[in-house]
């Protein structure tokens, strides 16, 4: 009768605790994965948001977004909480496994204490039965202690999850504010370049890029700068340096130099195709910008051959428009 009562009183709650603990573990993994995806998505905005004019000023949030030092503190706290959650998850998993093992031991002891000998049909001696019942009591006490520890672990994990959710929301607001700030700075940078360069002969500003005809910079089929082309690049470098000095220290930018040719094929020892010609021209301009003082980490070269035309007609005017060096403000 005692064994039966123990089984009725202990087996149900312990099994429920085990199920809850395992379910909580799955919930923890889901929450952590969701948090990581949110942070990655927000970071991705820095590299993928559209270029062009500055966005409208955002409405003030209900809770002020933290500044740079506060963002660093948030990252530190999130890292600390993440480590705590990982440790708690390991401990809770250990407790759940121990709980499962104790249930199996208790059930086996209960069966042994109540069944007759398998080979003789004779009931177990009284002292053996008493010993088994004592073992069951010990297992049940440990089972109760493990279940209590498991409950404490669950509460601690829930509290950490709530903190992470709150900190994650604050950090997301801070990151979005930083994205908008960088976009405003970037748009202002390009707007000032466009204002300065828009009055210069030869420069053509289109949207988020400006271009120089290849004839100003190079001889036909060549990648060596003409004297007037070298002077244009030096003037461009001076303008970039002047404007960039007023940029925020944390703004990361790259001036991408794109080489483009017309659709007429070229085949020489140095340039087997328009790919090589467009790329080498871009590299030449990048080297000239660096020589004029532009930091090398803020410039990049790319060649597009004849495959990004701005004019589709085949006349001389269209071909001339397609032969160009474009400058585009980008992010690394």
RAJO-V785908 format. One record per residue. PHI is phi in radians with two decimals (none if undefined). PSI is psi as a letter, one per 30 degrees, with the letter a starting at -180 (NA if undefined). BURIAL is # if it has 9 or more other C-alpha atoms within 8 Angstrom, else .. Layout:
phi psi burial
PHI PSI BURIAL
PHI PSI BURIAL
This chain:
phi psi burial
none e .
-1.09 e .
-1.09 e .
-1.08 e .
-1.11 e .
-1.04 e #
-1.09 e #
-1.18 e .
-1.37 e .
-1.83 e #
-1.14 e #
-1.08 e .
-1.07 e .
-1.13 e #
-1.12 e #
-1.10 e .
-1.08 e #
-1.10 e #
-1.11 e .
-1.12 e .
-1.15 e #
-1.18 e #
-1.09 e .
-1.11 e #
-1.11 e #
-1.11 e .
-1.10 e .
-1.04 e #
-1.06 e .
-1.09 e .
-1.11 e #
-1.10 e .
-1.11 e .
-1.08 e .
-1.08 e #
-1.09 e .
-1.13 e .
-1.10 e .
-1.10 e #
-1.12 e .
-1.10 e .
-1.14 e #
-1.07 e #
-1.08 f .
-1.07 e #
-1.05 e .
-1.74 f .
-2.08 f .
-1.14 l .
-1.13 l .
-1.78 l .
2.25 b .
-1.22 l .
-1.20 k .
-1.24 l .
-1.09 k .
-1.11 k .
-1.26 l .
-1.20 l .
-1.17 k .
-1.23 l .
-1.10 e .
-1.92 k .
-1.07 k .
-1.25 k #
-1.25 l #
-1.50 a .
-1.02 e .
-1.18 e .
-1.25 e .
-1.09 e #
-1.08 e .
-1.13 e .
-1.12 e #
-1.04 e #
-1.10 e .
-1.16 e .
-1.10 e #
-1.11 e .
-1.11 e .
-1.14 e #
-1.11 e .
-1.13 e .
-1.11 e #
-1.11 e #
-1.09 e .
-1.13 e .
-1.12 e #
-1.14 e #
-1.11 e .
-1.14 e #
-1.15 e #
-1.11 e #
-1.12 e .
-1.12 e #
-1.10 e #
-1.15 e .
-1.12 e #
-1.07 e #
-1.10 e #
-1.12 e .
-1.14 e #
-1.07 e #
-1.14 e .
-1.12 e #
-1.10 e #
-1.11 e #
-1.14 e .
-1.12 e #
-1.09 e #
-1.15 e .
-1.15 e .
-1.31 f #
-1.97 f .
-1.84 l .
-1.26 l #
-1.04 k #
-1.15 e .
-1.63 e .
-1.86 f .
1.33 g .
-1.64 k .
-1.11 l .
-1.12 k #
-0.98 l .
-1.08 e .
-1.17 e .
-1.15 e #
-1.09 e #
-1.08 e .
-1.10 e .
-1.13 e #
-1.11 e #
-1.10 e .
-1.11 e #
-1.10 e #
-1.04 e .
-1.11 e .
-1.10 e #
-1.16 e #
-1.13 e .
-1.14 e .
-1.06 e #
-1.12 e .
-1.14 e .
-1.15 e #
-1.07 e #
-1.16 e .
-1.09 e #
-1.13 e #
-1.12 e #
-1.07 e .
-1.10 e #
-1.06 e #
-1.12 e .
-1.11 e #
-1.13 e #
-1.07 e .
-1.11 e .
-1.13 e #
-1.11 e #
-1.12 e .
-1.10 e .
-1.12 e #
-1.06 e .
-1.15 e .
-1.15 e #
-1.09 e #
-1.11 e .
-1.12 e #
-1.17 e #
-1.08 e #
-1.07 e #
-1.13 e #
-1.17 e #
-1.12 e #
-1.11 e #
-1.14 e .
-1.05 e #
-1.12 e #
-1.12 e .
-1.15 e #
-1.15 e #
-1.11 e #
-1.11 e #
-1.13 e #
-1.12 e #
-1.14 e #
-1.02 e #
-1.20 e #
-1.08 e #
-1.20 e #
-1.07 e #
-1.11 e #
-1.13 e .
-1.23 e #
-1.42 f #
-1.13 f #
-1.58 f .
-1.55 k .
-1.08 k .
1.70 e .
-1.29 k #
-2.18 j .
-1.67 k #
-2.39 j .
1.09 c .
-1.77 g #
-2.56 l #
-2.36 l #
-2.40 l #
-2.15 k #
-1.09 k #
-1.06 e #
-1.11 f #
-1.26 f #
-1.76 e #
-2.36 l #
-1.28 l #
-1.00 k .
1.24 g .
-2.13 l .
-2.18 g #
-1.73 k .
-1.15 k #
-1.26 l #
-0.95 e .
-1.19 e #
-1.19 e #
-1.08 e #
-1.17 e .
-1.07 e #
-1.16 e #
-1.13 e #
-1.16 e .
-1.10 e #
-1.07 e #
-1.10 e #
-1.12 e #
-1.06 e #
-1.12 e #
-1.13 e .
-1.26 e #
-1.20 f .
-1.13 f .
-1.65 g .
-1.35 l #
-1.05 k .
-1.06 e .
-1.49 f .
-1.34 k #
-1.83 k .
-2.49 l #
-2.45 k #
-1.60 j #
-1.58 k #
-1.81 j #
-1.93 k #
-1.64 k #
-2.34 k #
-2.11 l #
-1.48 a #
-1.49 f .
-1.29 k .
-1.25 l .
-2.30 k #
-2.61 j .
-2.42 l .
-1.09 e .
-1.37 e .
-2.21 i #
-1.11 f #
-2.70 l #
-1.17 f #
-1.01 e #
-1.12 e #
-1.11 e #
-1.14 e #
-1.21 e #
-1.16 e #
-1.12 e #
-1.09 e #
-1.10 e #
-1.04 e #
-1.17 e #
-1.06 e #
-1.08 e .
-1.19 e #
-1.11 e #
-1.12 e #
-1.09 f .
-1.53 g #
1.98 f #
-1.24 k #
-1.02 k .
-1.08 f .
-1.28 f .
-1.88 g #
-2.37 l #
-2.63 l #
-2.10 k #
-2.57 k #
-2.11 k #
-2.06 g #
1.00 b #
-1.72 g #
-1.64 g .
-2.26 i .
-1.28 l #
-1.74 f .
-2.29 k .
-1.69 f .
-1.24 l .
-1.79 g .
-1.38 l .
-1.11 e .
-1.13 e .
-1.17 e #
-1.06 e #
-1.13 e #
-1.13 e #
-1.33 f #
-1.45 j #
-2.77 l #
-2.01 k #
-1.80 k #
-2.11 k #
-2.29 k #
-1.36 k #
-2.39 l .
-2.11 k .
-1.23 NA .
